[in-house]
């Protein structure tokens, strides 16, 4: 079991991502439904990428508007810089899922984060804002 500490703001973001990806929350008039086919592995990878790319704090890529790939520069929790990815199934493969976002840049490190979040989704790992609970 692993414990990770986050600020209250980060915890709120984590909860919101999970609730939205689980179809339990509306954001900007959108909700996830079963047609999206999102599972716990997708959610784990979404959380890992948001943790790596922005630390769960929405940001804009430095110099983004001036990048050669603008207007597709990174914004928000995940710094997507390309038009899209048609094969969402890649998110079940934590190393190759990185190709959707940014080639294989830092793929192994983000895969390790996804494994933590998968453990969180399975109630093996825990998160909080204070010291780790006794025994962790």
OpenMM code with the backbone's topology and positions (N, CA, C; nanometers):
from openmm import Vec3, app, unit

residues = "UNK UNK UNK UNK UNK UNK UNK UNK UNK UNK UNK UNK UNK UNK UNK UNK UNK UNK UNK UNK UNK UNK UNK UNK UNK UNK UNK UNK UNK UNK UNK UNK UNK UNK UNK UNK UNK UNK UNK UNK UNK UNK UNK UNK UNK UNK UNK UNK UNK UNK UNK UNK UNK UNK UNK UNK UNK UNK UNK UNK UNK UNK UNK UNK UNK UNK UNK UNK UNK UNK UNK UNK UNK UNK UNK UNK UNK UNK UNK UNK UNK UNK UNK UNK UNK UNK UNK UNK UNK UNK UNK UNK UNK UNK UNK UNK UNK UNK UNK UNK UNK UNK UNK UNK UNK UNK UNK UNK UNK UNK UNK UNK UNK UNK UNK UNK UNK UNK UNK UNK UNK UNK UNK UNK UNK UNK UNK UNK UNK UNK UNK UNK UNK UNK UNK UNK".split()
positions = [
    Vec3(0.0842, -0.1180, 0.0000),
    Vec3(0.0000, 0.0000, 0.0000),
    Vec3(0.0885, 0.1240, 0.0000),
    Vec3(0.0508, 0.2205, -0.0814),
    Vec3(0.1241, 0.3465, -0.0927),
    Vec3(0.0300, 0.4610, -0.0572),
    Vec3(0.0832, 0.5600, 0.0122),
    Vec3(0.0060, 0.6784, 0.0477),
    Vec3(0.0701, 0.7984, -0.0207),
    Vec3(-0.0112, 0.8822, -0.0840),
    Vec3(0.0364, 1.0076, -0.1432),
    Vec3(-0.0389, 1.1232, -0.0805),
    Vec3(0.0350, 1.2309, -0.0542),
    Vec3(-0.0240, 1.3495, 0.0062),
    Vec3(-0.0421, 1.4581, -0.0993),
    Vec3(-0.1601, 1.5213, -0.0988),
    Vec3(-0.1929, 1.6292, -0.1911),
    Vec3(-0.2586, 1.7424, -0.1139),
    Vec3(-0.2596, 1.8608, -0.1731),
    Vec3(-0.3308, 1.9733, -0.1117),
    Vec3(-0.4810, 1.9485, -0.1249),
    Vec3(-0.5587, 2.0230, -0.0492),
    Vec3(-0.7048, 2.0097, -0.0581),
    Vec3(-0.7542, 2.0433, -0.1984),
    Vec3(-0.6921, 2.1432, -0.2608),
    Vec3(-0.7292, 2.1801, -0.3975),
    Vec3(-0.7019, 2.0649, -0.4945),
    Vec3(-0.5849, 2.0024, -0.4808),
    Vec3(-0.5517, 1.8885, -0.5664),
    Vec3(-0.6472, 1.7721, -0.5419),
    Vec3(-0.6807, 1.7469, -0.4154),
    Vec3(-0.7754, 1.6388, -0.3837),
    Vec3(-0.9110, 1.6656, -0.4475),
    Vec3(-0.9532, 1.7931, -0.4459),
    Vec3(-1.0793, 1.8278, -0.5103),
    Vec3(-1.0758, 1.7993, -0.6598),
    Vec3(-0.9634, 1.8313, -0.7232),
    Vec3(-0.9469, 1.8030, -0.8661),
    Vec3(-0.9503, 1.6533, -0.8916),
    Vec3(-0.8796, 1.5765, -0.8106),
    Vec3(-0.8763, 1.4309, -0.8253),
    Vec3(-1.0178, 1.3744, -0.8152),
    Vec3(-1.0901, 1.4165, -0.7132),
    Vec3(-1.2280, 1.3686, -0.6953),
    Vec3(-1.3149, 1.4062, -0.8149),
    Vec3(-1.2986, 1.5297, -0.8639),
    Vec3(-1.3783, 1.5749, -0.9788),
    Vec3(-1.3473, 1.4939, -1.1038),
    Vec3(-1.2202, 1.4650, -1.1270),
    Vec3(-1.1831, 1.3844, -1.2439),
    Vec3(-1.2465, 1.2463, -1.2339),
    Vec3(-1.2374, 1.1852, -1.1167),
    Vec3(-1.2946, 1.0520, -1.0981),
    Vec3(-1.4458, 1.0559, -1.1156),
    Vec3(-1.5106, 1.1544, -1.0549),
    Vec3(-1.6565, 1.1641, -1.0662),
    Vec3(-1.6996, 1.1865, -1.2102),
    Vec3(-1.6301, 1.2749, -1.2821),
    Vec3(-1.6664, 1.2999, -1.4219),
    Vec3(-1.6421, 1.1759, -1.5073),
    Vec3(-1.5232, 1.1158, -1.4934),
    Vec3(-1.4893, 0.9988, -1.5747),
    Vec3(-1.5784, 0.8798, -1.5427),
    Vec3(-1.6340, 0.8780, -1.4226),
    Vec3(-1.7252, 0.7702, -1.3828),
    Vec3(-1.8690, 0.7986, -1.4243),
    Vec3(-1.8933, 0.9174, -1.4794),
    Vec3(-2.0283, 0.9545, -1.5220),
    Vec3(-2.1143, 1.0085, -1.4103),
    Vec3(-2.0505, 1.0474, -1.2979),
    Vec3(-2.1242, 1.0948, -1.1816),
    Vec3(-2.1283, 1.2462, -1.1695),
    Vec3(-2.0750, 1.3197, -1.2676),
    Vec3(-2.0690, 1.4645, -1.2559),
    Vec3(-2.0794, 1.5273, -1.3946),
    Vec3(-2.1473, 1.6402, -1.4023),
    Vec3(-2.1564, 1.7159, -1.5272),
    Vec3(-2.0525, 1.8271, -1.5241),
    Vec3(-1.9826, 1.8448, -1.6342),
    Vec3(-1.8843, 1.9518, -1.6472),
    Vec3(-1.9106, 2.0225, -1.7791),
    Vec3(-1.9346, 2.1516, -1.7729),
    Vec3(-1.9612, 2.2327, -1.8924),
    Vec3(-2.0684, 2.1701, -1.9811),
    Vec3(-2.1700, 2.1152, -1.9171),
    Vec3(-2.2812, 2.0566, -1.9910),
    Vec3(-2.2543, 1.9179, -2.0456),
    Vec3(-2.1390, 1.8602, -2.0138),
    Vec3(-2.1045, 1.7269, -2.0617),
    Vec3(-2.1060, 1.6264, -1.9473),
    Vec3(-2.1500, 1.5076, -1.9764),
    Vec3(-2.1369, 1.3964, -1.8821),
    Vec3(-2.0840, 1.2769, -1.9596),
    Vec3(-2.0168, 1.1905, -1.8902),
    Vec3(-1.9669, 1.0671, -1.9503),
    Vec3(-2.0797, 0.9657, -1.9435),
    Vec3(-2.1015, 0.8945, -2.0506),
    Vec3(-2.1995, 0.7870, -2.0451),
    Vec3(-2.1330, 0.6569, -2.0880),
    Vec3(-2.2066, 0.5493, -2.0826),
    Vec3(-2.1483, 0.4179, -2.1106),
    Vec3(-2.0933, 0.4083, -2.2526),
    Vec3(-2.1399, 0.4921, -2.3438),
    Vec3(-2.0897, 0.4886, -2.4811),
    Vec3(-1.9421, 0.5274, -2.4884),
    Vec3(-1.8937, 0.6019, -2.3887),
    Vec3(-1.7532, 0.6422, -2.3902),
    Vec3(-1.6618, 0.5242, -2.3604),
    Vec3(-1.7124, 0.4222, -2.2927),
    Vec3(-1.6334, 0.3029, -2.2642),
    Vec3(-1.5167, 0.3256, -2.1693),
    Vec3(-1.5279, 0.4219, -2.0801),
    Vec3(-1.4188, 0.4491, -1.9857),
    Vec3(-1.4236, 0.3482, -1.8718),
    Vec3(-1.3084, 0.2899, -1.8404),
    Vec3(-1.2998, 0.1946, -1.7302),
    Vec3(-1.1956, 0.2424, -1.6290),
    Vec3(-1.1726, 0.1638, -1.5249),
    Vec3(-1.0810, 0.2066, -1.4181),
    Vec3(-0.9386, 0.2254, -1.4689),
    Vec3(-0.8989, 0.1515, -1.5730),
    Vec3(-0.7649, 0.1671, -1.6280),
    Vec3(-0.7524, 0.3013, -1.7008),
    Vec3(-0.8570, 0.3401, -1.7722),
    Vec3(-0.8576, 0.4706, -1.8374),
    Vec3(-0.8503, 0.5815, -1.7324),
    Vec3(-0.9304, 0.5679, -1.6277),
    Vec3(-0.9311, 0.6694, -1.5218),
    Vec3(-0.7941, 0.6775, -1.4559),
    Vec3(-0.7315, 0.5632, -1.4307),
    Vec3(-0.5977, 0.5623, -1.3703),
    Vec3(-0.4987, 0.6361, -1.4594),
    Vec3(-0.5075, 0.6151, -1.5903),
    Vec3(-0.4143, 0.6824, -1.6808),
    Vec3(-0.4459, 0.8319, -1.6921),
    Vec3(-0.5724, 0.8671, -1.6896),
    Vec3(-0.6101, 1.0088, -1.6896),
    Vec3(-0.5506, 1.0773, -1.5670),
    Vec3(-0.5644, 1.0151, -1.4506),
    Vec3(-0.5089, 1.0722, -1.3271),
    Vec3(-0.3569, 1.0803, -1.3333),
    Vec3(-0.2920, 0.9766, -1.3833),
    Vec3(-0.1451, 0.9768, -1.3926),
    Vec3(-0.0970, 1.0887, -1.4840),
    Vec3(-0.1636, 1.1059, -1.5959),
    Vec3(-0.1228, 1.2097, -1.6898),
    Vec3(-0.1468, 1.3488, -1.6311),
    Vec3(-0.2615, 1.3678, -1.5661),
    Vec3(-0.2896, 1.4976, -1.5037),
    Vec3(-0.1898, 1.5272, -1.3920),
    Vec3(-0.1522, 1.4250, -1.3156),
    Vec3(-0.0527, 1.4447, -1.2103),
    Vec3(0.0818, 1.4838, -1.2719),
    Vec3(0.1255, 1.4126, -1.3755),
    Vec3(0.2551, 1.4388, -1.4378),
    Vec3(0.2575, 1.5742, -1.5091),
    Vec3(0.1557, 1.6007, -1.5882),
    Vec3(0.1556, 1.7189, -1.6735),
    Vec3(0.1319, 1.8490, -1.5972),
    Vec3(0.0494, 1.8446, -1.4920),
    Vec3(0.0120, 1.9714, -1.4283),
    Vec3(0.0082, 1.9681, -1.2756),
    Vec3(0.0353, 1.8521, -1.2153),
    Vec3(0.0250, 1.8451, -1.0693),
    Vec3(-0.1158, 1.8712, -1.0200),
    Vec3(-0.2149, 1.8379, -1.1048),
    Vec3(-0.3568, 1.8593, -1.0742),
    Vec3(-0.3923, 2.0067, -1.0576),
    Vec3(-0.3157, 2.0943, -1.1251),
    Vec3(-0.3446, 2.2378, -1.1260),
    Vec3(-0.3484, 2.2801, -1.2730),
    Vec3(-0.4622, 2.3314, -1.3225),
    Vec3(-0.4703, 2.3646, -1.4651),
    Vec3(-0.3684, 2.4712, -1.5045),
    Vec3(-0.2972, 2.4443, -1.6140),
    Vec3(-0.1946, 2.5362, -1.6613),
    Vec3(-0.2052, 2.5511, -1.8129),
    Vec3(-0.1328, 2.6460, -1.8666),
    Vec3(-0.1210, 2.6635, -2.0106),
    Vec3(0.0258, 2.6446, -2.0465),
    Vec3(0.0518, 2.5688, -2.1527),
    Vec3(0.1882, 2.5427, -2.1973),
    Vec3(0.2615, 2.6743, -2.2204),
    Vec3(0.3837, 2.6848, -2.1696),
    Vec3(0.4636, 2.8065, -2.1839),
    Vec3(0.4856, 2.8348, -2.3325),
    Vec3(0.4505, 2.9552, -2.3729),
    Vec3(0.4671, 2.9949, -2.5120),
    Vec3(0.3735, 2.9246, -2.6081),
    Vec3(0.2695, 2.8630, -2.5555),
    Vec3(0.1800, 2.7803, -2.6355),
    Vec3(0.1241, 2.8464, -2.7591),
    Vec3(0.0777, 2.9690, -2.7465),
    Vec3(0.0177, 3.0381, -2.8615),
    Vec3(0.1190, 3.0639, -2.9720),
    Vec3(0.2479, 3.0596, -2.9373),
    Vec3(0.3536, 3.0828, -3.0356),
    Vec3(0.4188, 2.9541, -3.0849),
    Vec3(0.3722, 2.8391, -3.0380),
    Vec3(0.4283, 2.7111, -3.0811),
    Vec3(0.3904, 2.6841, -3.2259),
    Vec3(0.4733, 2.6097, -3.2992),
    Vec3(0.4408, 2.5808, -3.4392),
    Vec3(0.3146, 2.4965, -3.4552),
    Vec3(0.2742, 2.4278, -3.3496),
    Vec3(0.1541, 2.3443, -3.3577),
    Vec3(0.0306, 2.4143, -3.3016),
    Vec3(0.0423, 2.5436, -3.2711),
    Vec3(-0.0747, 2.6213, -3.2263),
    Vec3(-0.1811, 2.6160, -3.3358),
    Vec3(-0.3063, 2.6097, -3.3020),
    Vec3(-0.3681, 2.6333, -3.1720),
    Vec3(-0.3787, 2.5082, -3.0854),
    Vec3(-0.3065, 2.3999, -3.1225),
    Vec3(-0.3175, 2.2749, -3.0475),
    Vec3(-0.2121, 2.2635, -2.9383),
    Vec3(-0.1819, 2.3729, -2.8701),
    Vec3(-0.0858, 2.3700, -2.7609),
    Vec3(-0.1543, 2.3245, -2.6318),
    Vec3(-0.0744, 2.2813, -2.5350),
    Vec3(-0.1276, 2.2247, -2.4124),
    Vec3(-0.1948, 2.3251, -2.3217),
    Vec3(-0.3084, 2.2820, -2.2657),
    Vec3(-0.3830, 2.3628, -2.1692),
    Vec3(-0.4481, 2.2687, -2.0691),
    Vec3(-0.4744, 2.3207, -1.9512),
    Vec3(-0.5514, 2.2445, -1.8536),
    Vec3(-0.4687, 2.1474, -1.7723),
    Vec3(-0.5300, 2.0356, -1.7382),
    Vec3(-0.4647, 1.9353, -1.6536),
    Vec3(-0.3752, 1.8429, -1.7344),
    Vec3(-0.4078, 1.8225, -1.8609),
    Vec3(-0.3299, 1.7360, -1.9493),
    Vec3(-0.2875, 1.8196, -2.0677),
    Vec3(-0.1610, 1.8216, -2.0932),
    Vec3(-0.1072, 1.9092, -2.1964),
    Vec3(-0.1124, 1.8454, -2.3351),
    Vec3(-0.2332, 1.8199, -2.3845),
    Vec3(-0.2499, 1.7645, -2.5183),
    Vec3(-0.2050, 1.8673, -2.6208),
    Vec3(-0.1267, 1.8232, -2.7178),
    Vec3(-0.0749, 1.9168, -2.8169),
    Vec3(-0.1050, 1.8732, -2.9601),
    Vec3(-0.1935, 1.7800, -2.9774),
    Vec3(-0.2246, 1.7311, -3.1112),
    Vec3(-0.3754, 1.7300, -3.1311),
    Vec3(-0.4190, 1.7178, -3.2549),
    Vec3(-0.5611, 1.7272, -3.2867),
    Vec3(-0.6441, 1.6175, -3.2219),
    Vec3(-0.5942, 1.4989, -3.2113),
    Vec3(-0.6771, 1.3935, -3.1542),
    Vec3(-0.6146, 1.2574, -3.1659),
    Vec3(-0.6810, 1.1608, -3.1096),
    Vec3(-0.6367, 1.0223, -3.1130),
    Vec3(-0.7588, 0.9362, -3.1310),
    Vec3(-0.7613, 0.8583, -3.2350),
    Vec3(-0.8789, 0.7775, -3.2648),
    Vec3(-0.8791, 0.6430, -3.1930),
    Vec3(-0.7662, 0.6027, -3.1370),
    Vec3(-0.7589, 0.4714, -3.0726),
    Vec3(-0.7490, 0.4861, -2.9210),
    Vec3(-0.8631, 0.5094, -2.8545),
    Vec3(-0.8634, 0.5289, -2.7092),
    Vec3(-0.8244, 0.4031, -2.6344),
    Vec3(-0.8271, 0.2873, -2.6990),
    Vec3(-0.7898, 0.1626, -2.6324),
    Vec3(-0.6440, 0.1646, -2.5873),
    Vec3(-0.5619, 0.2519, -2.6451),
    Vec3(-0.4227, 0.2615, -2.6022),
    Vec3(-0.4108, 0.2942, -2.4542),
    Vec3(-0.5140, 0.3517, -2.3946),
    Vec3(-0.5085, 0.3897, -2.2534),
    Vec3(-0.5037, 0.2685, -2.1612),
    Vec3(-0.5328, 0.1469, -2.2110),
    Vec3(-0.5184, 0.0265, -2.1277),
    Vec3(-0.3733, -0.0185, -2.1183),
    Vec3(-0.2859, 0.0341, -2.2021),
    Vec3(-0.1433, 0.0022, -2.2039),
    Vec3(-0.0714, 0.1267, -2.1554),
    Vec3(-0.0337, 0.1290, -2.0277),
    Vec3(0.0133, 0.2512, -1.9653),
    Vec3(0.1383, 0.3104, -2.0290),
    Vec3(0.2260, 0.2297, -2.0858),
    Vec3(0.3449, 0.2857, -2.1500),
    Vec3(0.3088, 0.3434, -2.2868),
    Vec3(0.2406, 0.2656, -2.3693),
    Vec3(0.2069, 0.3136, -2.5038),
    Vec3(0.0925, 0.4138, -2.5052),
    Vec3(0.0173, 0.4231, -2.3968),
    Vec3(-0.0885, 0.5245, -2.3889),
    Vec3(-0.0295, 0.6641, -2.3995),
    Vec3(0.0942, 0.6798, -2.3615),
    Vec3(0.1605, 0.8107, -2.3677),
    Vec3(0.1654, 0.8641, -2.5107),
    Vec3(0.1643, 0.7734, -2.6082),
    Vec3(0.1692, 0.8153, -2.7489),
    Vec3(0.0525, 0.9077, -2.7833),
    Vec3(-0.0605, 0.8920, -2.7150),
    Vec3(-0.1769, 0.9771, -2.7380),
    Vec3(-0.1444, 1.1217, -2.7027),
    Vec3(-0.0648, 1.1397, -2.5985),
    Vec3(-0.0389, 1.2725, -2.5442),
    Vec3(0.0878, 1.3344, -2.6025),
    Vec3(0.1989, 1.2593, -2.5963),
    Vec3(0.3267, 1.3203, -2.6338),
    Vec3(0.4298, 1.2148, -2.6722),
    Vec3(0.3984, 1.1335, -2.7702),
    Vec3(0.4922, 1.0291, -2.8106),
    Vec3(0.5213, 0.9361, -2.6955),
    Vec3(0.6472, 0.9021, -2.6755),
    Vec3(0.6833, 0.8158, -2.5623),
    Vec3(0.7573, 0.8939, -2.4541),
    Vec3(0.7524, 1.0268, -2.4613),
    Vec3(0.8188, 1.1109, -2.3631),
    Vec3(0.7728, 1.0770, -2.2213),
    Vec3(0.8657, 1.0346, -2.1376),
    Vec3(0.8404, 1.0029, -1.9960),
    Vec3(0.7389, 0.8902, -1.9765),
    Vec3(0.7216, 0.8048, -2.0752),
    Vec3(0.6183, 0.7009, -2.0721),
    Vec3(0.6320, 0.6077, -1.9516),
    Vec3(0.7526, 0.5646, -1.9192),
    Vec3(0.7704, 0.4708, -1.8069),
    Vec3(0.7343, 0.5361, -1.6736),
    Vec3(0.7717, 0.6625, -1.6554),
    Vec3(0.7410, 0.7319, -1.5299),
    Vec3(0.5901, 0.7509, -1.5141),
    Vec3(0.5238, 0.7849, -1.6244),
    Vec3(0.3797, 0.8057, -1.6175),
    Vec3(0.3080, 0.6722, -1.6008),
    Vec3(0.3631, 0.5654, -1.6581),
    Vec3(0.3066, 0.4318, -1.6375),
    Vec3(0.3109, 0.3948, -1.4897),
    Vec3(0.4208, 0.4295, -1.4212),
    Vec3(0.4295, 0.4018, -1.2773),
    Vec3(0.3242, 0.4801, -1.2000),
    Vec3(0.3007, 0.6050, -1.2394),
    Vec3(0.1944, 0.6830, -1.1746),
    Vec3(0.0585, 0.6182, -1.1997),
    Vec3(0.0352, 0.5722, -1.3228),
    Vec3(-0.0916, 0.5065, -1.3556),
    Vec3(-0.1113, 0.3815, -1.2716),
    Vec3(-0.0034, 0.3086, -1.2469),
    Vec3(-0.0142, 0.1897, -1.1610),
    Vec3(-0.0543, 0.2289, -1.0192),
    Vec3(-0.0004, 0.3414, -0.9688),
    Vec3(-0.0442, 0.3895, -0.8379),
    Vec3(-0.1937, 0.4191, -0.8408),
    Vec3(-0.2390, 0.4934, -0.9439),
    Vec3(-0.3802, 0.5321, -0.9507),
    Vec3(-0.4702, 0.4122, -0.9731),
    Vec3(-0.4217, 0.3114, -1.0444),
    Vec3(-0.4993, 0.1878, -1.0570),
    Vec3(-0.5167, 0.1253, -0.9184),
    Vec3(-0.4094, 0.1240, -0.8399),
    Vec3(-0.4187, 0.0740, -0.7028),
    Vec3(-0.5144, 0.1559, -0.6185),
    Vec3(-0.5182, 0.2864, -0.6421),
    Vec3(-0.6132, 0.3721, -0.5713),
    Vec3(-0.7565, 0.3355, -0.6104),
    Vec3(-0.7789, 0.3142, -0.7412),
    Vec3(-0.9130, 0.2787, -0.7883),
    Vec3(-0.9580, 0.1429, -0.7321),
    Vec3(-0.8602, 0.0593, -0.6960),
    Vec3(-0.8902, -0.0735, -0.6400),
    Vec3(-0.8839, -0.0745, -0.4875),
    Vec3(-0.8759, 0.0434, -0.4253),
    Vec3(-0.8687, 0.0591, -0.2788),
    Vec3(-0.7452, -0.0058, -0.2168),
    Vec3(-0.6360, -0.0102, -0.2928),
    Vec3(-0.5099, -0.0621, -0.2397),
    Vec3(-0.4242, 0.0552, -0.1917),
    Vec3(-0.4148, 0.1592, -0.2719),
    Vec3(-0.3386, 0.2784, -0.2365),
    Vec3(-0.4330, 0.3864, -0.1852),
    Vec3(-0.3784, 0.4791, -0.1084),
    Vec3(-0.4622, 0.5844, -0.0512),
    Vec3(-0.4009, 0.7219, -0.0776),
    Vec3(-0.4867, 0.8236, -0.0680),
    Vec3(-0.4414, 0.9621, -0.0813),
    Vec3(-0.5031, 1.0434, 0.0314),
    Vec3(-0.4466, 1.1579, 0.0589),
    Vec3(-0.5011, 1.2469, 0.1612),
    Vec3(-0.4216, 1.3747, 0.1649),
    Vec3(-0.4562, 1.4611, 0.2592),
    Vec3(-0.3868, 1.5893, 0.2695),
    Vec3(-0.2966, 1.5962, 0.3912),
    Vec3(-0.3006, 1.4970, 0.4744),
    Vec3(-0.2177, 1.4987, 0.5950),
    Vec3(-0.1192, 1.3856, 0.5977),
    Vec3(-0.0668, 1.3572, 0.7173),
    Vec3(0.0276, 1.2478, 0.7324),
    Vec3(-0.0399, 1.1152, 0.6986),
    Vec3(0.0398, 1.0206, 0.6548),
    Vec3(-0.0145, 0.8883, 0.6201),
    Vec3(-0.0782, 0.8244, 0.7430),
    Vec3(-0.1916, 0.7577, 0.7237),
    Vec3(-0.2545, 0.6863, 0.8349),
    Vec3(-0.1589, 0.5818, 0.8920),
    Vec3(-0.1752, 0.5486, 1.0174),
    Vec3(-0.0903, 0.4490, 1.0824),
    Vec3(-0.0902, 0.3191, 1.0027),
    Vec3(0.0265, 0.2610, 0.9905),
    Vec3(0.0386, 0.1342, 0.9208),
    Vec3(0.0650, 0.1483, 0.7711),
    Vec3(0.0776, 0.2700, 0.7236),
    Vec3(0.1033, 0.2889, 0.5787),
    Vec3(0.2395, 0.3499, 0.5586),
] * unit.nanometer
topology = app.Topology()
chain = topology.addChain("A")
for resn in residues:
    res = topology.addResidue(resn, chain)
    for name in ("N", "CA", "C"):
        topology.addAtom(name, app.Element.getBySymbol(name[0]), res)
